[in-house]
Amino acid sequence: MKVVIIEDEVELGQLISNFLRRKTAANIVKTATTLHDGLLYIDELRPDLVFLDNNLPDGKGINAIGHIKEFGDLQIIMMSAMTNLREEAIEKGVDFFMDKPISFVEIQRILNDHKVRVGK
């Protein structure tokens, strides 16, 4: 499974990356701290799964959902402390919305219960 994490909090991005490497079949995980770099990684990797923060130094993740979906058959987990974005994010195409602070139990539940596609 290929994963791109777009999260400007470096430590959180690393924690998610480490969790995915330990608990899933994620064999390639790239972490970006800006939307620009994240989009470059998505274009390069064509990942199965994208973790997308909303408040990034160079833009709002919610505004990039449609563009990310154009890269192909991938799933997006949006992460934000702004729970009022949930409906809009889902309308724009995210597959899952996680409230911050992030719960690794919730990540595992999403991966297990919601049949996140793993690999092709």
Chimera marker file (.cmm) of the C-alpha trace (Angstrom):
<marker_set name="trace">
<marker id="1" x="0.000" y="0.000" z="0.000" r="1" g="1" b="0" radius="0.5"/>
<marker id="2" x="1.276" y="3.465" z="-0.898" r="1" g="1" b="0" radius="0.5"/>
<marker id="3" x="0.359" y="6.380" z="1.363" r="1" g="1" b="0" radius="0.5"/>
<marker id="4" x="0.931" y="10.132" z="1.246" r="1" g="1" b="0" radius="0.5"/>
<marker id="5" x="0.519" y="12.128" z="4.459" r="1" g="1" b="0" radius="0.5"/>
<marker id="6" x="0.061" y="15.893" z="4.084" r="1" g="1" b="0" radius="0.5"/>
<marker id="7" x="0.458" y="17.320" z="7.576" r="1" g="1" b="0" radius="0.5"/>
<marker id="8" x="2.402" y="20.429" z="8.611" r="1" g="1" b="0" radius="0.5"/>
<marker id="9" x="2.907" y="19.217" z="12.186" r="1" g="1" b="0" radius="0.5"/>
<marker id="10" x="6.107" y="17.249" z="11.556" r="1" g="1" b="0" radius="0.5"/>
<marker id="11" x="5.815" y="15.088" z="14.661" r="1" g="1" b="0" radius="0.5"/>
<marker id="12" x="2.214" y="14.098" z="13.909" r="1" g="1" b="0" radius="0.5"/>
<marker id="13" x="3.097" y="13.230" z="10.329" r="1" g="1" b="0" radius="0.5"/>
<marker id="14" x="5.932" y="11.032" z="11.568" r="1" g="1" b="0" radius="0.5"/>
<marker id="15" x="3.717" y="9.341" z="14.164" r="1" g="1" b="0" radius="0.5"/>
<marker id="16" x="1.099" y="8.501" z="11.518" r="1" g="1" b="0" radius="0.5"/>
<marker id="17" x="3.821" y="7.246" z="9.172" r="1" g="1" b="0" radius="0.5"/>
<marker id="18" x="5.346" y="5.013" z="11.858" r="1" g="1" b="0" radius="0.5"/>
<marker id="19" x="1.920" y="3.682" z="12.844" r="1" g="1" b="0" radius="0.5"/>
<marker id="20" x="1.049" y="2.781" z="9.247" r="1" g="1" b="0" radius="0.5"/>
<marker id="21" x="4.386" y="1.040" z="8.692" r="1" g="1" b="0" radius="0.5"/>
<marker id="22" x="3.930" y="-1.040" z="11.856" r="1" g="1" b="0" radius="0.5"/>
<marker id="23" x="0.216" y="-1.827" z="11.654" r="1" g="1" b="0" radius="0.5"/>
<marker id="24" x="-0.606" y="-2.066" z="7.939" r="1" g="1" b="0" radius="0.5"/>
<marker id="25" x="0.694" y="-3.241" z="4.600" r="1" g="1" b="0" radius="0.5"/>
<marker id="26" x="1.995" y="0.275" z="3.890" r="1" g="1" b="0" radius="0.5"/>
<marker id="27" x="5.295" y="-0.270" z="2.136" r="1" g="1" b="0" radius="0.5"/>
<marker id="28" x="5.743" y="3.271" z="0.817" r="1" g="1" b="0" radius="0.5"/>
<marker id="29" x="4.840" y="6.237" z="3.008" r="1" g="1" b="0" radius="0.5"/>
<marker id="30" x="5.781" y="9.802" z="2.081" r="1" g="1" b="0" radius="0.5"/>
<marker id="31" x="5.114" y="12.740" z="4.386" r="1" g="1" b="0" radius="0.5"/>
<marker id="32" x="4.797" y="16.330" z="3.166" r="1" g="1" b="0" radius="0.5"/>
<marker id="33" x="4.491" y="19.446" z="5.309" r="1" g="1" b="0" radius="0.5"/>
<marker id="34" x="2.975" y="21.593" z="2.541" r="1" g="1" b="0" radius="0.5"/>
<marker id="35" x="0.121" y="21.132" z="0.112" r="1" g="1" b="0" radius="0.5"/>
<marker id="36" x="2.467" y="21.780" z="-2.805" r="1" g="1" b="0" radius="0.5"/>
<marker id="37" x="4.884" y="19.006" z="-1.796" r="1" g="1" b="0" radius="0.5"/>
<marker id="38" x="2.004" y="16.671" z="-1.000" r="1" g="1" b="0" radius="0.5"/>
<marker id="39" x="0.552" y="17.116" z="-4.481" r="1" g="1" b="0" radius="0.5"/>
<marker id="40" x="3.984" y="16.385" z="-5.978" r="1" g="1" b="0" radius="0.5"/>
<marker id="41" x="4.192" y="13.149" z="-3.945" r="1" g="1" b="0" radius="0.5"/>
<marker id="42" x="0.673" y="12.157" z="-5.021" r="1" g="1" b="0" radius="0.5"/>
<marker id="43" x="1.578" y="12.744" z="-8.665" r="1" g="1" b="0" radius="0.5"/>
<marker id="44" x="4.796" y="10.744" z="-8.250" r="1" g="1" b="0" radius="0.5"/>
<marker id="45" x="3.445" y="7.814" z="-6.212" r="1" g="1" b="0" radius="0.5"/>
<marker id="46" x="-0.209" y="7.520" z="-7.251" r="1" g="1" b="0" radius="0.5"/>
<marker id="47" x="-0.977" y="6.374" z="-3.683" r="1" g="1" b="0" radius="0.5"/>
<marker id="48" x="-3.824" y="4.208" z="-2.453" r="1" g="1" b="0" radius="0.5"/>
<marker id="49" x="-4.465" y="6.468" z="0.532" r="1" g="1" b="0" radius="0.5"/>
<marker id="50" x="-3.923" y="10.158" z="1.369" r="1" g="1" b="0" radius="0.5"/>
<marker id="51" x="-4.064" y="11.641" z="4.863" r="1" g="1" b="0" radius="0.5"/>
<marker id="52" x="-4.900" y="15.327" z="4.357" r="1" g="1" b="0" radius="0.5"/>
<marker id="53" x="-4.711" y="18.088" z="6.940" r="1" g="1" b="0" radius="0.5"/>
<marker id="54" x="-6.811" y="21.186" z="6.308" r="1" g="1" b="0" radius="0.5"/>
<marker id="55" x="-4.708" y="24.073" z="7.625" r="1" g="1" b="0" radius="0.5"/>
<marker id="56" x="-1.439" y="23.971" z="5.732" r="1" g="1" b="0" radius="0.5"/>
<marker id="57" x="1.131" y="26.742" z="5.309" r="1" g="1" b="0" radius="0.5"/>
<marker id="58" x="0.375" y="27.157" z="1.602" r="1" g="1" b="0" radius="0.5"/>
<marker id="59" x="-3.352" y="26.502" z="1.448" r="1" g="1" b="0" radius="0.5"/>
<marker id="60" x="-6.421" y="24.693" z="2.701" r="1" g="1" b="0" radius="0.5"/>
<marker id="61" x="-6.627" y="20.951" z="2.209" r="1" g="1" b="0" radius="0.5"/>
<marker id="62" x="-10.377" y="21.159" z="1.708" r="1" g="1" b="0" radius="0.5"/>
<marker id="63" x="-9.807" y="23.234" z="-1.441" r="1" g="1" b="0" radius="0.5"/>
<marker id="64" x="-7.500" y="20.561" z="-2.909" r="1" g="1" b="0" radius="0.5"/>
<marker id="65" x="-9.826" y="17.548" z="-2.543" r="1" g="1" b="0" radius="0.5"/>
<marker id="66" x="-11.182" y="17.706" z="-6.090" r="1" g="1" b="0" radius="0.5"/>
<marker id="67" x="-7.696" y="18.091" z="-7.528" r="1" g="1" b="0" radius="0.5"/>
<marker id="68" x="-6.376" y="15.155" z="-5.482" r="1" g="1" b="0" radius="0.5"/>
<marker id="69" x="-9.234" y="12.944" z="-6.690" r="1" g="1" b="0" radius="0.5"/>
<marker id="70" x="-8.154" y="13.670" z="-10.279" r="1" g="1" b="0" radius="0.5"/>
<marker id="71" x="-4.939" y="11.708" z="-9.656" r="1" g="1" b="0" radius="0.5"/>
<marker id="72" x="-6.835" y="8.438" z="-9.810" r="1" g="1" b="0" radius="0.5"/>
<marker id="73" x="-8.450" y="5.808" z="-7.658" r="1" g="1" b="0" radius="0.5"/>
<marker id="74" x="-7.360" y="6.767" z="-4.161" r="1" g="1" b="0" radius="0.5"/>
<marker id="75" x="-8.994" y="7.337" z="-0.813" r="1" g="1" b="0" radius="0.5"/>
<marker id="76" x="-8.661" y="10.480" z="1.294" r="1" g="1" b="0" radius="0.5"/>
<marker id="77" x="-8.783" y="10.713" z="5.071" r="1" g="1" b="0" radius="0.5"/>
<marker id="78" x="-9.139" y="14.372" z="6.024" r="1" g="1" b="0" radius="0.5"/>
<marker id="79" x="-7.900" y="15.466" z="9.441" r="1" g="1" b="0" radius="0.5"/>
<marker id="80" x="-8.988" y="18.702" z="11.076" r="1" g="1" b="0" radius="0.5"/>
<marker id="81" x="-9.833" y="20.229" z="14.429" r="1" g="1" b="0" radius="0.5"/>
<marker id="82" x="-12.541" y="22.177" z="12.597" r="1" g="1" b="0" radius="0.5"/>
<marker id="83" x="-15.368" y="19.662" z="12.858" r="1" g="1" b="0" radius="0.5"/>
<marker id="84" x="-17.691" y="22.059" z="11.022" r="1" g="1" b="0" radius="0.5"/>
<marker id="85" x="-15.807" y="21.097" z="7.832" r="1" g="1" b="0" radius="0.5"/>
<marker id="86" x="-16.959" y="17.466" z="7.980" r="1" g="1" b="0" radius="0.5"/>
<marker id="87" x="-20.021" y="17.827" z="5.724" r="1" g="1" b="0" radius="0.5"/>
<marker id="88" x="-18.271" y="20.021" z="3.174" r="1" g="1" b="0" radius="0.5"/>
<marker id="89" x="-15.272" y="17.687" z="3.049" r="1" g="1" b="0" radius="0.5"/>
<marker id="90" x="-17.486" y="14.656" z="2.449" r="1" g="1" b="0" radius="0.5"/>
<marker id="91" x="-19.459" y="16.532" z="-0.217" r="1" g="1" b="0" radius="0.5"/>
<marker id="92" x="-16.172" y="17.372" z="-1.951" r="1" g="1" b="0" radius="0.5"/>
<marker id="93" x="-15.140" y="13.719" z="-1.980" r="1" g="1" b="0" radius="0.5"/>
<marker id="94" x="-13.193" y="12.718" z="1.116" r="1" g="1" b="0" radius="0.5"/>
<marker id="95" x="-13.788" y="9.149" z="2.144" r="1" g="1" b="0" radius="0.5"/>
<marker id="96" x="-13.287" y="9.680" z="5.879" r="1" g="1" b="0" radius="0.5"/>
<marker id="97" x="-13.049" y="12.674" z="8.215" r="1" g="1" b="0" radius="0.5"/>
<marker id="98" x="-11.053" y="12.460" z="11.449" r="1" g="1" b="0" radius="0.5"/>
<marker id="99" x="-11.278" y="15.010" z="14.218" r="1" g="1" b="0" radius="0.5"/>
<marker id="100" x="-8.043" y="16.300" z="15.703" r="1" g="1" b="0" radius="0.5"/>
<marker id="101" x="-6.462" y="15.401" z="17.991" r="1" g="1" b="0" radius="0.5"/>
<marker id="102" x="-5.894" y="12.234" z="15.984" r="1" g="1" b="0" radius="0.5"/>
<marker id="103" x="-6.740" y="8.892" z="17.537" r="1" g="1" b="0" radius="0.5"/>
<marker id="104" x="-4.673" y="5.950" z="16.332" r="1" g="1" b="0" radius="0.5"/>
<marker id="105" x="-7.508" y="3.692" z="17.469" r="1" g="1" b="0" radius="0.5"/>
<marker id="106" x="-9.731" y="5.552" z="14.999" r="1" g="1" b="0" radius="0.5"/>
<marker id="107" x="-7.156" y="5.182" z="12.214" r="1" g="1" b="0" radius="0.5"/>
<marker id="108" x="-7.069" y="1.433" z="12.860" r="1" g="1" b="0" radius="0.5"/>
<marker id="109" x="-10.878" y="1.301" z="12.935" r="1" g="1" b="0" radius="0.5"/>
<marker id="110" x="-11.109" y="3.124" z="9.604" r="1" g="1" b="0" radius="0.5"/>
<marker id="111" x="-8.560" y="0.794" z="8.065" r="1" g="1" b="0" radius="0.5"/>
<marker id="112" x="-10.339" y="-2.304" z="9.402" r="1" g="1" b="0" radius="0.5"/>
<marker id="113" x="-14.058" y="-1.541" z="9.508" r="1" g="1" b="0" radius="0.5"/>
<marker id="114" x="-14.392" y="0.605" z="6.433" r="1" g="1" b="0" radius="0.5"/>
<marker id="115" x="-12.428" y="-1.666" z="4.160" r="1" g="1" b="0" radius="0.5"/>
<marker id="116" x="-9.848" y="0.876" z="3.097" r="1" g="1" b="0" radius="0.5"/>
<marker id="117" x="-8.466" y="-0.499" z="-0.113" r="1" g="1" b="0" radius="0.5"/>
<marker id="118" x="-4.946" y="-1.784" z="0.417" r="1" g="1" b="0" radius="0.5"/>
<marker id="119" x="-2.907" y="-2.147" z="-2.702" r="1" g="1" b="0" radius="0.5"/>
<marker id="120" x="-3.900" y="-3.078" z="-6.201" r="1" g="1" b="0" radius="0.5"/>
<link id1="1" id2="2" r="1" g="1" b="0" radius="0.2"/>
<link id1="2" id2="3" r="1" g="1" b="0" radius="0.2"/>
<link id1="3" id2="4" r="1" g="1" b="0" radius="0.2"/>
<link id1="4" id2="5" r="1" g="1" b="0" radius="0.2"/>
<link id1="5" id2="6" r="1" g="1" b="0" radius="0.2"/>
<link id1="6" id2="7" r="1" g="1" b="0" radius="0.2"/>
<link id1="7" id2="8" r="1" g="1" b="0" radius="0.2"/>
<link id1="8" id2="9" r="1" g="1" b="0" radius="0.2"/>
<link id1="9" id2="10" r="1" g="1" b="0" radius="0.2"/>
<link id1="10" id2="11" r="1" g="1" b="0" radius="0.2"/>
<link id1="11" id2="12" r="1" g="1" b="0" radius="0.2"/>
<link id1="12" id2="13" r="1" g="1" b="0" radius="0.2"/>
<link id1="13" id2="14" r="1" g="1" b="0" radius="0.2"/>
<link id1="14" id2="15" r="1" g="1" b="0" radius="0.2"/>
<link id1="15" id2="16" r="1" g="1" b="0" radius="0.2"/>
<link id1="16" id2="17" r="1" g="1" b="0" radius="0.2"/>
<link id1="17" id2="18" r="1" g="1" b="0" radius="0.2"/>
<link id1="18" id2="19" r="1" g="1" b="0" radius="0.2"/>
<link id1="19" id2="20" r="1" g="1" b="0" radius="0.2"/>
<link id1="20" id2="21" r="1" g="1" b="0" radius="0.2"/>
<link id1="21" id2="22" r="1" g="1" b="0" radius="0.2"/>
<link id1="22" id2="23" r="1" g="1" b="0" radius="0.2"/>
<link id1="23" id2="24" r="1" g="1" b="0" radius="0.2"/>
<link id1="24" id2="25" r="1" g="1" b="0" radius="0.2"/>
<link id1="25" id2="26" r="1" g="1" b="0" radius="0.2"/>
<link id1="26" id2="27" r="1" g="1" b="0" radius="0.2"/>
<link id1="27" id2="28" r="1" g="1" b="0" radius="0.2"/>
<link id1="28" id2="29" r="1" g="1" b="0" radius="0.2"/>
<link id1="29" id2="30" r="1" g="1" b="0" radius="0.2"/>
<link id1="30" id2="31" r="1" g="1" b="0" radius="0.2"/>
<link id1="31" id2="32" r="1" g="1" b="0" radius="0.2"/>
<link id1="32" id2="33" r="1" g="1" b="0" radius="0.2"/>
<link id1="33" id2="34" r="1" g="1" b="0" radius="0.2"/>
<link id1="34" id2="35" r="1" g="1" b="0" radius="0.2"/>
<link id1="35" id2="36" r="1" g="1" b="0" radius="0.2"/>
<link id1="36" id2="37" r="1" g="1" b="0" radius="0.2"/>
<link id1="37" id2="38" r="1" g="1" b="0" radius="0.2"/>
<link id1="38" id2="39" r="1" g="1" b="0" radius="0.2"/>
<link id1="39" id2="40" r="1" g="1" b="0" radius="0.2"/>
<link id1="40" id2="41" r="1" g="1" b="0" radius="0.2"/>
<link id1="41" id2="42" r="1" g="1" b="0" radius="0.2"/>
<link id1="42" id2="43" r="1" g="1" b="0" radius="0.2"/>
<link id1="43" id2="44" r="1" g="1" b="0" radius="0.2"/>
<link id1="44" id2="45" r="1" g="1" b="0" radius="0.2"/>
<link id1="45" id2="46" r="1" g="1" b="0" radius="0.2"/>
<link id1="46" id2="47" r="1" g="1" b="0" radius="0.2"/>
<link id1="47" id2="48" r="1" g="1" b="0" radius="0.2"/>
<link id1="48" id2="49" r="1" g="1" b="0" radius="0.2"/>
<link id1="49" id2="50" r="1" g="1" b="0" radius="0.2"/>
<link id1="50" id2="51" r="1" g="1" b="0" radius="0.2"/>
<link id1="51" id2="52" r="1" g="1" b="0" radius="0.2"/>
<link id1="52" id2="53" r="1" g="1" b="0" radius="0.2"/>
<link id1="53" id2="54" r="1" g="1" b="0" radius="0.2"/>
<link id1="54" id2="55" r="1" g="1" b="0" radius="0.2"/>
<link id1="55" id2="56" r="1" g="1" b="0" radius="0.2"/>
<link id1="56" id2="57" r="1" g="1" b="0" radius="0.2"/>
<link id1="57" id2="58" r="1" g="1" b="0" radius="0.2"/>
<link id1="58" id2="59" r="1" g="1" b="0" radius="0.2"/>
<link id1="59" id2="60" r="1" g="1" b="0" radius="0.2"/>
<link id1="60" id2="61" r="1" g="1" b="0" radius="0.2"/>
<link id1="61" id2="62" r="1" g="1" b="0" radius="0.2"/>
<link id1="62" id2="63" r="1" g="1" b="0" radius="0.2"/>
<link id1="63" id2="64" r="1" g="1" b="0" radius="0.2"/>
<link id1="64" id2="65" r="1" g="1" b="0" radius="0.2"/>
<link id1="65" id2="66" r="1" g="1" b="0" radius="0.2"/>
<link id1="66" id2="67" r="1" g="1" b="0" radius="0.2"/>
<link id1="67" id2="68" r="1" g="1" b="0" radius="0.2"/>
<link id1="68" id2="69" r="1" g="1" b="0" radius="0.2"/>
<link id1="69" id2="70" r="1" g="1" b="0" radius="0.2"/>
<link id1="70" id2="71" r="1" g="1" b="0" radius="0.2"/>
<link id1="71" id2="72" r="1" g="1" b="0" radius="0.2"/>
<link id1="72" id2="73" r="1" g="1" b="0" radius="0.2"/>
<link id1="73" id2="74" r="1" g="1" b="0" radius="0.2"/>
<link id1="74" id2="75" r="1" g="1" b="0" radius="0.2"/>
<link id1="75" id2="76" r="1" g="1" b="0" radius="0.2"/>
<link id1="76" id2="77" r="1" g="1" b="0" radius="0.2"/>
<link id1="77" id2="78" r="1" g="1" b="0" radius="0.2"/>
<link id1="78" id2="79" r="1" g="1" b="0" radius="0.2"/>
<link id1="79" id2="80" r="1" g="1" b="0" radius="0.2"/>
<link id1="80" id2="81" r="1" g="1" b="0" radius="0.2"/>
<link id1="81" id2="82" r="1" g="1" b="0" radius="0.2"/>
<link id1="82" id2="83" r="1" g="1" b="0" radius="0.2"/>
<link id1="83" id2="84" r="1" g="1" b="0" radius="0.2"/>
<link id1="84" id2="85" r="1" g="1" b="0" radius="0.2"/>
<link id1="85" id2="86" r="1" g="1" b="0" radius="0.2"/>
<link id1="86" id2="87" r="1" g="1" b="0" radius="0.2"/>
<link id1="87" id2="88" r="1" g="1" b="0" radius="0.2"/>
<link id1="88" id2="89" r="1" g="1" b="0" radius="0.2"/>
<link id1="89" id2="90" r="1" g="1" b="0" radius="0.2"/>
<link id1="90" id2="91" r="1" g="1" b="0" radius="0.2"/>
<link id1="91" id2="92" r="1" g="1" b="0" radius="0.2"/>
<link id1="92" id2="93" r="1" g="1" b="0" radius="0.2"/>
<link id1="93" id2="94" r="1" g="1" b="0" radius="0.2"/>
<link id1="94" id2="95" r="1" g="1" b="0" radius="0.2"/>
<link id1="95" id2="96" r="1" g="1" b="0" radius="0.2"/>
<link id1="96" id2="97" r="1" g="1" b="0" radius="0.2"/>
<link id1="97" id2="98" r="1" g="1" b="0" radius="0.2"/>
<link id1="98" id2="99" r="1" g="1" b="0" radius="0.2"/>
<link id1="99" id2="100" r="1" g="1" b="0" radius="0.2"/>
<link id1="100" id2="101" r="1" g="1" b="0" radius="0.2"/>
<link id1="101" id2="102" r="1" g="1" b="0" radius="0.2"/>
<link id1="102" id2="103" r="1" g="1" b="0" radius="0.2"/>
<link id1="103" id2="104" r="1" g="1" b="0" radius="0.2"/>
<link id1="104" id2="105" r="1" g="1" b="0" radius="0.2"/>
<link id1="105" id2="106" r="1" g="1" b="0" radius="0.2"/>
<link id1="106" id2="107" r="1" g="1" b="0" radius="0.2"/>
<link id1="107" id2="108" r="1" g="1" b="0" radius="0.2"/>
<link id1="108" id2="109" r="1" g="1" b="0" radius="0.2"/>
<link id1="109" id2="110" r="1" g="1" b="0" radius="0.2"/>
<link id1="110" id2="111" r="1" g="1" b="0" radius="0.2"/>
<link id1="111" id2="112" r="1" g="1" b="0" radius="0.2"/>
<link id1="112" id2="113" r="1" g="1" b="0" radius="0.2"/>
<link id1="113" id2="114" r="1" g="1" b="0" radius="0.2"/>
<link id1="114" id2="115" r="1" g="1" b="0" radius="0.2"/>
<link id1="115" id2="116" r="1" g="1" b="0" radius="0.2"/>
<link id1="116" id2="117" r="1" g="1" b="0" radius="0.2"/>
<link id1="117" id2="118" r="1" g="1" b="0" radius="0.2"/>
<link id1="118" id2="119" r="1" g="1" b="0" radius="0.2"/>
<link id1="119" id2="120" r="1" g="1" b="0" radius="0.2"/>
</marker_set>
